[in-house]
């Protein structure tokens, strides 16, 4: 009996000893990732090393960029996969919430390609926007990447348990996000104040967790972690030589608490990884590869300690967990909440979604872009929930209460000189789906542009446009003076003042958002005069035209360019016709006439950096011999010519005039650096009266010109300088442009 009892005691002792040893051998390992903007790329480098050593991570905590990387790692992605994912992300699009041009209607494109600043302006009170970006592109990307976890609301049940930190912006308290919608929680944790819009979760308005806790080590330790690995990518305090601007001083003040906290928290970290990324900033997204490499170096420096940690089972390697994302989505039911003024059918039509149908993520993202591009919604939240072999889609919208906007822009070019654009836009001015917009252009040449549009989509919409345009320019005298006047004045050029006051009422339908058809009536007051001839031919200014003309017009366009100013792909077609039926007839020689004009351009890219844009255009008039002031006039460079003025390199503005023309050319764009372009151009033309009644329109070109220029795609619009030359003239011209064209 004693022997049996002894054996039992020995076995129990061995069991207890084995259990204790096992517990000692397999401590719980937590991973905490700090915030730091683009510096957070270093987390990916550190994770690649951790994975290569097979370290088993039992819990992940993160703040801001640490929450973004940490949540994806916790969802099952390996460091190597994250490296590949972020290599293909355009962070300019993510941060600025840029939408592809194809997602916007023609009206929405005009807004994004003209105005630099847009500010709320309700009840004559100017406000600043709450943030520069809604963070929609961030949410879209995370939702797709985390589709494998969409059925899990408890973050502790992810492949690796996870939580992140956010800040309640109303009371400044810390909020631990460990349940709910994972992409939304991460979006809240990384919502940098003023850059990203605050996020509403459980009736709390949340912003970046780095405001209160940028390194949640204590909260992670409270989850039962025995060993903490920490990756710290926060800024240190700057010295006086680096504090030369207000933003730098504000960042320094904000860093006081964070840096002081880290003096304590770094000592609590068992394996503290601090990459050397002092030469980078929180917005150094273009340096992602270098930052990742620094994260690897710092982790390798700690590899001896990391290698002693418990290992993950070889048959459960994380890199094998997340399978390639599905190409298709089988949608079952679609549930929409939060709608007030916009119906479910309106939202579904923008999204191009139907219940019990199959779509792709690419199409789904196009649909969300279409909806966001309307600017009718402050936020657009959605989530997928598994349902048999597909997903139910739950959508919650928050409609924008903002109706009035003040928009601003600046511009300079060689024709209109300097100008300031002030725009007032009002949605729902008279009806639920209308919009009114007034441009006032102040500067060397006063202009305005008034638009009112009732949008009915593919049905016939109604619109009104009124504009006034003026400029002064020295032009070729032969286009305006008779042979007798030319001989007696002995002038090659005269200075003209040109003004155009035009009003249009039109109907418009859209076959697609990039394929509108417009039909309408137009009134045009055209005045052209000069004082150059005052001392030569007369004692008063000479007026060439001062008539009111009335016409019927039609216009059709098709625009799939991915970028208006620096396209890399797409087609642009535009055709318009006017039939002038009546005039007040200042020169007493009016007869009804018509004008026809069409242009076509195609852009394609070779070797990523090179894009080619061949183009052609032509125009002619019928019975316009007595109405020369609406002839086609070529010369100069601009993107906003009115009437029948056309760009033509190698010649000054308004040089070549006739009632018909044909032109062709090629632009070759080499993007030497991001947003920096070297553009070489060549154009050729035949310009003469009644060109298409002869075979001259297919003969060798009479006029040619070449250009070489540098362009920078800045936040205020293109900044361009072009050197142009024509072999026929043996002359050179320089053209300059700053800002969006208007």
C-alpha positions in Angstrom: 0.0 0.0 0.0 2.9 2.3 0.9 4.4 1.6 -2.5 1.2 2.4 -4.3 0.8 5.6 -2.3 4.4 6.6 -3.0 4.0 6.0 -6.8 0.8 8.2 -6.8 2.6 11.0 -4.9 5.5 10.9 -7.3 3.2 11.0 -10.4 1.3 14.0 -8.9 4.6 15.7 -8.3 5.8 15.0 -11.8 2.5 16.3 -13.2 2.7 19.5 -11.2 6.3 20.0 -12.1 5.6 19.4 -15.8 2.7 21.8 -15.7 4.8 24.5 -14.0 7.6 23.9 -16.5 5.1 24.1 -19.4 3.7 27.3 -18.1 7.2 28.7 -17.8 8.1 27.5 -21.2 5.0 29.0 -22.9 4.3 32.5 -21.6 1.7 34.6 -23.3 3.2 37.1 -25.7 1.6 40.4 -26.6 2.4 42.8 -29.4 1.8 46.5 -29.1 2.2 48.8 -32.1 2.3 52.6 -31.7 0.8 55.3 -33.9 3.1 57.4 -36.1 1.5 57.9 -39.5 3.7 56.8 -42.4 6.4 55.8 -39.9 4.1 53.0 -39.0 5.3 51.2 -42.1 8.2 50.1 -39.8 5.7 47.8 -38.1 5.5 45.7 -41.3 9.3 45.3 -41.3 9.3 44.2 -37.7 6.4 41.7 -38.3 8.4 40.2 -41.2 11.2 39.4 -38.8 8.8 38.1 -36.1 7.2 35.8 -38.7 10.6 34.6 -39.9 11.4 33.5 -36.4 8.1 31.8 -36.0 7.2 33.8 -32.9 3.7 33.0 -31.6 1.8 36.2 -30.8 -1.2 35.8 -28.4 -2.6 39.3 -28.5 -2.2 42.5 -30.6 -2.9 46.0 -29.5 -2.4 49.2 -31.6 -3.2 52.8 -32.0 -3.7 54.8 -35.2 -1.3 53.4 -37.8 -0.4 50.7 -35.3 -4.1 49.8 -35.3 -4.2 49.6 -39.1 -1.2 47.2 -39.3 -2.1 45.4 -36.1 -5.7 44.6 -37.1 -4.6 43.2 -40.4 -2.0 41.1 -38.7 -4.6 39.9 -36.2 -6.9 39.1 -39.1 -4.5 36.5 -40.3 -2.1 38.4 -42.7 1.6 37.8 -42.4 4.2 40.6 -42.4 5.2 39.5 -45.9 1.6 39.7 -47.2 1.3 43.2 -45.6 4.4 44.3 -47.4 2.9 43.2 -50.7 -0.5 44.8 -49.9 0.9 48.2 -49.0 3.3 48.3 -51.9 0.3 48.6 -54.2 -1.6 51.3 -52.2 -1.7 54.9 -53.5 -1.7 56.7 -50.2 -2.4 60.1 -51.9 -5.8 58.6 -52.9 -6.3 57.1 -49.4 -5.5 60.2 -47.4 -7.2 62.8 -49.7 -10.2 60.5 -50.4 -9.5 60.9 -54.1 -12.2 59.4 -56.3 -11.5 58.2 -59.8 -12.7 60.6 -62.4 -15.0 58.0 -64.0 -17.1 58.0 -60.7 -18.1 61.6 -61.2 -20.7 63.2 -63.4 -19.7 66.0 -65.8 -20.8 68.6 -63.3 -18.9 66.9 -60.4 -15.8 66.7 -62.6 -16.0 70.4 -63.3 -16.0 71.1 -59.6 -13.1 68.9 -58.8 -11.1 70.3 -61.7 -11.7 74.0 -61.1 -11.9 74.8 -57.4 -9.0 74.5 -54.9 -10.9 75.3 -51.6 -14.5 74.4 -50.7 -15.9 75.7 -47.5 -19.4 75.4 -45.9 -21.3 78.7 -46.2 -24.8 78.2 -44.8 -26.8 81.3 -43.6 -24.0 83.6 -44.7 -21.6 82.1 -42.1 -18.3 80.8 -43.3 -17.2 77.5 -41.6 -14.2 75.4 -41.9 -14.8 71.7 -42.8 -14.4 69.3 -39.8 -11.7 67.4 -41.8 -10.0 67.3 -45.1 -11.1 63.7 -45.7 -14.0 61.5 -44.8 -11.8 58.4 -44.6 -14.0 56.6 -47.0 -11.2 55.1 -49.1 -9.5 53.9 -45.9 -12.7 52.1 -44.8 -13.3 50.6 -48.3 -9.8 49.2 -48.4 -10.0 47.7 -44.9 -13.4 46.2 -45.5 -12.2 44.3 -48.5 -9.0 43.1 -46.8 -10.9 42.0 -43.7 -13.7 40.2 -45.5 -12.6 37.0 -43.9 -13.5 38.3 -40.4 -16.8 40.1 -41.3 -18.8 37.6 -39.3 -16.9 38.2 -36.1 -17.9 41.1 -33.9 -15.8 40.0 -30.9 -12.2 41.0 -31.7 -10.9 38.6 -29.1 -12.0 35.8 -31.4 -10.0 36.9 -34.4 -7.2 34.6 -35.5 -5.1 36.7 -33.0 -7.1 38.6 -30.4 -7.0 42.3 -30.9 -8.0 45.7 -29.6 -7.3 49.3 -30.5 -7.5 52.7 -28.9 -9.6 55.7 -29.9 -10.3 59.1 -28.3 -13.8 60.4 -27.4 -13.5 63.9 -28.9 -16.3 65.3 -26.7 -14.7 64.5 -23.4 -11.1 63.5 -24.2 -11.4 60.1 -22.6 -9.8 56.9 -23.9 -12.1 54.3 -25.6 -11.0 50.7 -26.0 -12.4 49.2 -29.2 -12.6 45.4 -28.9 -15.9 44.6 -30.6 -18.2 45.7 -33.4 -17.2 46.3 -37.0 -13.4 45.9 -37.2 -12.8 48.2 -40.2 -14.9 51.0 -38.6 -13.0 50.6 -35.3 -9.7 50.9 -37.1 -10.9 53.8 -39.1 -11.8 55.6 -35.8 -8.5 54.7 -34.1 -6.6 56.2 -37.1 -8.8 59.3 -37.6 -6.1 62.0 -37.3 -7.7 65.2 -36.2 -8.3 67.7 -39.0 -7.1 65.2 -41.6 -9.8 62.6 -41.2 -13.5 63.0 -40.2 -14.5 61.8 -36.7 -16.2 58.4 -36.5 -19.5 57.7 -34.7 -19.5 54.4 -32.8 -22.0 53.5 -30.1 -23.1 57.1 -29.9 -19.5 58.2 -29.2 -17.7 60.6 -31.6 -14.2 59.1 -31.9 -10.9 60.4 -33.3 -7.3 59.1 -33.4 -6.3 57.2 -30.2 -2.9 58.7 -30.2 -4.4 61.8 -28.7 -4.7 60.0 -25.3 -2.8 56.7 -25.6 -0.4 56.1 -28.4 1.2 52.9 -26.9 -1.4 50.9 -25.0 1.0 48.6 -23.2 -0.8 48.7 -19.8 -4.1 47.7 -21.4 -2.4 44.9 -23.2 -0.7 43.6 -20.1 -4.1 43.6 -18.4 -5.2 41.0 -21.0 -2.9 38.5 -19.2 0.2 38.9 -21.3 3.4 37.8 -19.7 5.8 39.2 -22.3 5.3 42.4 -24.3 6.9 43.1 -27.7 6.6 46.7 -28.5 7.3 48.6 -31.8 7.6 52.3 -31.2 7.5 54.6 -34.2 6.7 57.8 -32.5 8.5 61.1 -33.0 11.0 62.3 -30.5 11.2 66.0 -29.4 12.6 68.3 -32.1 15.3 70.8 -31.3 15.0 74.6 -31.8 16.5 74.5 -35.4 13.6 72.3 -36.5 10.9 74.4 -34.9 10.6 76.9 -37.7 6.8 76.8 -38.4 3.5 76.8 -36.5 2.6 73.2 -37.4 6.0 72.0 -36.2 5.5 73.8 -32.9 2.0 72.4 -32.5 3.4 68.8 -33.2 6.0 69.5 -30.6 3.5 70.5 -28.0 1.3 67.5 -28.7 4.4 65.2 -28.4 5.2 66.5 -24.8 2.8 64.0 -23.2 3.5 61.2 -25.6 7.3 61.4 -25.2 7.0 61.6 -21.4 4.7 58.6 -21.4 7.1 56.6 -23.4 9.9 57.2 -20.9 7.9 55.0 -18.6 6.2 52.7 -21.1 9.5 51.7 -22.8 10.8 50.4 -19.5 7.7 48.3 -19.2 8.3 46.7 -22.6 10.1 43.4 -22.5 11.4 43.5 -26.1 11.5 47.2 -27.2 11.9 47.7 -30.9 12.7 51.3 -31.9 13.4 51.8 -35.6 15.7 54.6 -36.7 13.2 56.7 -38.7 14.0 60.2 -37.5 14.6 61.3 -41.1 11.0 60.5 -42.0 7.8 62.3 -41.1 4.2 61.1 -40.5 3.4 61.8 -44.1 6.4 60.2 -45.7 4.3 57.6 -47.5 6.4 57.7 -50.6 9.3 56.4 -48.5 7.4 53.3 -47.4 10.1 50.9 -48.7 12.8 52.6 -46.8 10.8 52.8 -43.6 9.9 49.1 -43.8 13.6 48.3 -44.1 14.3 50.3 -41.0 11.7 48.3 -39.1 13.4 45.1 -40.3 16.8 46.3 -39.1 15.5 47.2 -35.7 13.7 43.9 -35.2 16.8 41.9 -36.4 18.8 43.8 -33.8 16.4 42.2 -31.2 16.3 38.8 -32.9 18.2 37.1 -30.1 15.5 37.9 -27.6 12.7 37.3 -30.1 14.0 33.9 -31.0 13.6 32.7 -27.4 9.9 33.3 -27.4 7.3 30.5 -27.9 6.9 29.4 -31.5 3.8 28.9 -33.6 3.0 25.4 -34.8 4.6 24.9 -38.2 1.3 23.7 -39.7 -0.5 26.9 -38.6 1.7 29.5 -40.1 -0.2 32.8 -40.4 0.9 33.4 -43.9 -1.3 30.5 -45.0 -4.3 31.7 -43.1 -5.7 34.4 -45.3 -6.6 33.1 -48.7 -6.6 35.3 -51.8 -9.6 37.7 -51.8 -12.6 36.5 -53.8 -13.2 38.1 -57.2 -17.0 37.9 -56.9 -19.6 38.7 -54.3 -22.9 36.9 -54.1 -25.3 39.5 -52.7 -28.4 38.2 -51.1 -30.4 40.9 -49.3 -29.6 44.6 -49.2 -30.7 46.6 -46.1 -30.5 50.4 -46.2 -31.0 52.7 -43.1 -30.5 56.4 -42.5 -32.1 57.6 -45.7 -34.3 60.8 -45.5 -34.3 62.7 -48.8 -32.8 60.0 -50.9 -34.7 56.8 -51.6 -33.4 53.2 -51.5 -33.8 53.0 -55.3 -31.6 56.2 -55.7 -28.9 54.7 -53.5 -29.0 51.3 -55.3 -28.9 52.9 -58.7 -25.8 54.8 -57.8 -24.3 51.7 -56.4 -25.5 49.7 -59.4 -26.5 46.8 -57.0 -29.4 44.4 -57.0 -30.5 41.9 -54.5 -29.8 38.2 -55.3 -27.2 39.1 -57.8 -23.5 38.6 -58.3 -21.0 41.5 -58.5 -17.3 41.9 -58.2 -15.4 44.0 -55.6 -14.2 46.2 -58.5 -17.7 46.9 -59.5 -18.8 47.4 -55.9 -16.1 49.9 -55.3 -17.1 51.8 -58.5 -20.6 51.9 -57.1 -19.5 53.3 -53.7 -17.4 55.9 -55.6 -20.4 56.9 -57.6 -22.4 57.5 -54.5 -19.7 59.3 -52.6 -19.0 61.5 -55.6 -22.4 63.1 -55.3 -21.4 64.7 -52.1 -24.9 64.2 -50.8 -23.7 62.0 -47.9 -21.5 62.9 -45.0 -20.8 59.3 -44.3 -21.5 55.9 -45.9 -21.1 52.9 -43.8 -21.6 49.3 -44.9 -20.8 45.8 -43.8 -21.1 42.3 -45.2 -22.7 39.4 -43.2 -22.4 35.8 -44.5 -25.7 34.3 -45.7 -25.4 30.7 -47.0 -23.1 30.9 -50.1 -23.2 34.7 -50.2 -23.5 37.9 -48.2 -26.2 40.2 -46.9 -25.2 43.9 -47.3 -26.1 46.3 -44.5 -25.9 50.0 -45.5 -26.2 53.0 -43.2 -26.0 56.5 -44.7 -25.8 59.9 -43.1 -27.1 62.6 -45.5 -25.4 65.9 -45.7 -27.2 68.8 -44.2 -24.8 71.2 -45.9 -26.4 73.0 -48.9 -24.3 76.1 -49.5 -20.6 76.2 -50.3 -18.0 78.9 -51.0 -15.3 77.8 -53.4 -12.1 79.5 -54.3 -9.3 79.2 -56.9 -6.4 81.1 -58.4 -5.2 81.2 -62.0 -2.7 82.9 -64.3 -2.3 82.5 -68.1 -1.0 84.6 -71.0 -4.4 85.5 -72.3 -6.5 86.4 -69.3 -3.6 87.2 -67.0 -4.1 86.8 -63.2 -7.5 86.0 -61.8 -9.2 85.0 -58.5 -12.3 82.8 -58.7 -15.0 83.1 -56.1 -17.8 80.7 -56.4 -21.1 80.3 -54.5 -22.9 77.0 -54.9 -26.3 76.1 -53.5 -27.9 72.6 -53.6 -31.7 72.2 -53.4 -32.1 75.9 -54.3 -35.7 75.5 -55.6 -36.2 71.8 -55.9 -34.8 68.7 -54.2 -32.5 67.7 -57.1 -31.4 71.0 -58.4 -28.2 73.0 -58.0 -27.2 76.6 -58.6 -23.7 77.9 -59.0 -22.2 81.4 -59.6 -18.5 82.0 -60.5 -17.2 85.5 -60.1 -13.8 85.9 -61.7 -11.9 89.0 -60.4 -8.6 90.1 -61.9 -7.2 91.7 -65.0 -10.2 90.6 -67.0 -13.6 90.5 -65.2 -15.7 87.5 -66.0 -18.6 85.5 -64.5 -20.4 82.2 -65.1 -23.8 81.3 -63.7 -25.2 77.8 -63.9 -28.5 76.3 -62.8 -29.3 72.6 -63.3 -32.2 70.3 -62.4 -30.6 66.9 -62.4 -32.9 64.0 -63.5 -30.1 61.6 -64.4 -30.8 59.6 -67.5 -34.1 61.4 -68.0 -34.2 64.8 -69.7 -32.7 67.3 -67.2 -33.2 71.1 -67.5 -30.5 73.7 -67.2 -29.6 77.4 -67.7 -26.2 78.9 -68.2 -25.1 82.6 -68.4 -21.6 83.8 -68.8 -19.6 87.0 -69.5 -16.1 86.8 -70.8 -13.6 89.5 -71.9 -10.0 90.0 -72.7 -7.6 92.3 -74.6 -4.9 91.0 -77.0 -2.7 92.0 -79.9 -3.8 89.9 -82.8 -3.0 89.6 -86.5 -4.6 92.5 -88.3 -5.4 90.6 -91.5 -8.2 88.7 -89.7 -10.2 91.9 -89.0 -9.2 94.6 -91.5 -10.0 95.0 -95.2 -7.2 95.1 -97.7 -7.7 98.9 -98.0 -7.5 99.3 -94.2 -4.4 97.1 -94.0 -2.7 99.2 -96.8 -3.6 102.6 -95.4 -2.8 101.7 -91.7 0.4 99.7 -92.5 -0.4 97.6 -89.4 0.6 94.0 -88.8 -1.2 93.7 -85.5 -3.9 95.5 -83.6 -5.0 95.5 -80.0 -8.6 94.3 -79.7 -11.0 94.2 -76.7 -13.1 91.1 -77.1 -16.3 90.6 -74.9 -18.8 87.8 -75.1 -22.1 87.7 -73.1 -23.9 84.4 -73.7 -27.1 82.8 -72.2 -28.2 79.3 -72.8 -31.3 77.3 -72.0 -31.0 73.6 -72.6 -32.2 70.1 -72.0 -29.7 67.4 -71.2 -29.8 63.6 -71.0 -27.0 61.2 -70.1 -26.5 57.8 -71.8 -23.8 57.4 -69.1 -22.4 59.8 -66.6 -19.5 60.4 -69.1 -21.7 60.6 -72.2 -24.1 63.6 -72.0 -26.2 65.0 -74.9 -27.4 68.6 -74.7 -29.9 70.5 -76.9 -30.9 74.1 -76.4 -31.3 77.7 -77.5 -28.6 80.4 -77.2 -28.4 84.2 -77.1 -25.0 85.7 -77.6 -23.9 89.4 -77.4 -20.6 89.7 -79.2 -18.6 92.9 -79.1 -15.1 93.5 -80.7 -13.5 96.9 -80.9 -10.0 98.5 -80.9 -8.5 101.9 -80.2 -5.3 101.0 -82.2 -6.8 102.6 -85.3 -8.0 105.8 -83.6 -5.1 107.9 -84.8 -4.6 106.0 -88.1 -8.1 105.7 -89.6 -10.5 107.4 -87.3 -10.9 109.7 -84.3 -12.9 107.2 -82.3 -12.5 103.6 -81.4 -13.3 101.2 -84.2 -16.0 98.6 -83.5 -16.0 95.5 -85.7 -18.9 93.7 -84.1 -21.6 94.6 -81.7 -24.5 92.2 -82.3 -26.9 90.0 -80.5 -27.1 86.6 -82.2 -29.7 83.8 -81.5 -29.1 80.2 -82.3 -30.2 76.6 -81.8 -27.4 74.3 -80.6 -26.6 70.7 -79.8 -23.6 69.1 -78.1 -22.6 65.6 -77.4 -19.5 64.4 -75.6 -17.9 61.2 -74.4 -15.1 61.5 -71.8 -13.3 58.6 -70.2 -10.0 60.3 -69.5 -8.7 59.2 -66.1 -7.3 62.7 -65.6 -8.3 65.9 -67.4 -4.8 67.5 -67.5 -2.5 64.6 -67.4 -4.4 61.6 -68.8 -2.8 58.1 -68.9 -5.8 56.3 -70.5 -9.2 57.0 -72.0 -11.0 58.6 -74.9 -12.3 62.1 -75.3 -14.8 63.0 -78.0 -16.7 66.2 -78.3 -19.0 67.5 -81.1 -21.2 70.6 -81.2 -23.3 72.5 -83.8 -24.9 75.9 -83.8 -27.5 77.2 -86.3 -27.7 81.0 -86.0 -31.1 82.1 -87.1 -31.3 85.8 -86.1 -29.0 88.8 -85.3 -29.5 92.4 -84.4 -27.0 92.8 -87.3 -24.6 95.6 -86.3 -22.8 95.3 -89.7 -26.1 95.1 -91.7 -25.0 91.9 -93.5 -26.3 89.0 -91.5 -27.6 85.9 -93.2 -28.4 82.6 -91.3 -25.4 80.4 -90.9 -24.3 77.3 -89.0 -21.0 76.1 -87.4 -19.9 72.5 -86.8 -17.0 71.4 -84.7 -15.7 68.0 -83.5 -12.6 66.8 -81.7 -11.2 63.3 -80.7 -8.3 62.3 -78.5 -7.1 59.0 -77.3 -4.5 58.4 -74.5 -2.6 55.2 -73.7 0.4 54.4 -71.5 3.6 52.6 -72.4 6.2 51.5 -69.7 4.1 53.1 -66.9 5.8 56.5 -67.1 5.2 57.3 -70.8 1.8 58.3 -72.1 0.9 59.1 -75.6 -2.1 61.3 -76.7 -2.8 61.5 -80.4 -5.7 63.9 -81.2 -7.5 65.5 -84.1 -10.2 68.1 -84.5 -12.0 69.9 -87.4 -14.6 72.5 -87.9 -16.4 74.3 -90.7 -19.2 76.8 -91.3 -22.0 76.9 -93.8 -23.0 80.3 -95.3 -20.8 82.3 -92.9 -18.9 84.5 -95.3 -20.5 87.6 -93.9 -20.2 86.5 -90.3 -16.4 86.2 -89.8 -16.4 87.0 -86.1 -17.4 83.5 -85.2 -14.8 81.9 -87.5 -12.3 79.3 -86.2 -9.2 81.0 -84.9 -6.1 79.0 -83.9 -3.0 79.9 -81.9 -1.7 79.9 -78.3 -2.4 77.5 -75.5 -5.4 77.3 -73.2 -7.9 74.8 -71.7 -10.8 77.2 -71.5 -11.2 78.9 -74.9 -14.6 80.2 -75.7 -16.5 80.2 -79.0 -14.3 78.8 -81.8 -10.9 79.7 -80.5 -8.5 76.7 -80.6 -5.0 76.0 -79.2 -2.1 75.7 -81.6 1.5 75.4 -80.6 4.1 77.5 -82.4 1.8 80.5 -83.0 0.6 83.3 -80.8 -3.0 83.6 -79.6 -5.7 84.2 -82.3 -3.3 84.1 -85.2 -4.8 81.7 -87.8 -8.4 82.5 -88.8 -10.8 81.1 -91.4 -14.2 79.6 -91.6 -12.9 76.0 -91.6 -9.9 74.1 -90.3 -8.5 70.6 -89.6 -5.9 69.9 -87.0 -3.9 66.9 -85.7 -1.2 66.4 -83.1 0.5 64.2 -80.6 1.5 64.8 -76.9 4.1 62.6 -75.3 4.1 62.8 -71.5 6.9 61.5 -69.4 6.3 61.6 -65.7 9.9 62.0 -64.5 8.8 62.2 -60.8 5.5 61.8 -59.1 3.3 64.7 -60.4 6.2 66.1 -62.4 5.8 65.9 -66.2 7.9 66.6 -69.2 5.6 67.0 -72.2 6.7 67.1 -75.9 4.1 68.1 -78.4 3.6 68.5 -82.1 0.6 69.8 -84.0 -0.3 70.4 -87.7 -3.1 72.2 -89.4 -4.7 73.4 -92.5 -6.7 76.6 -92.0 -8.5 78.4 -94.9 -12.0 79.5 -96.0 -14.1 76.7 -97.5 -11.4 74.2 -96.8 -13.6 71.1 -97.2 -14.8 72.2 -100.6 -11.4 71.5 -101.9 -8.9 68.7 -101.6 -6.6 70.9 -99.4 -8.0 69.3 -96.2 -6.2 66.1 -97.0 -3.0 67.7 -98.4 0.2 68.2 -96.4 -0.3 70.7 -93.6 0.3 74.3 -94.2 1.0 75.1 -90.5 3.0 73.3 -87.9 4.3 73.9 -84.4 6.2 72.1 -81.7 6.3 72.4 -77.9 8.4 71.2 -75.1 7.3 71.9 -71.5 7.4 71.1 -67.8 4.2 70.7 -65.9 3.6 70.0 -62.2 0.3 68.7 -60.9 0.0 70.9 -57.8 -2.9 71.2 -55.3 -4.0 74.4 -57.0 -3.9 72.9 -60.4 -1.3 72.5 -63.2 1.7 74.7 -63.1 3.1 74.8 -66.7 5.7 76.4 -68.8 5.9 75.6 -72.5 8.5 76.6 -75.1 6.9 76.5 -78.6 8.3 77.0 -82.1 7.0 77.1 -85.6 9.4 76.4 -88.6 7.1 78.5 -90.9 7.6 81.6 -88.8 11.0 80.9 -87.4 9.7 82.3 -84.2 9.4 81.1 -80.7 6.7 81.7 -78.0 6.6 80.8 -74.3 3.3 80.0 -72.6 2.7 80.0 -68.9 -0.1 78.7 -66.8 -0.6 78.5 -63.0 -3.7 76.8 -61.4 -6.9 75.2 -62.6 -8.3 76.7 -65.8 -11.5 78.8 -65.5 
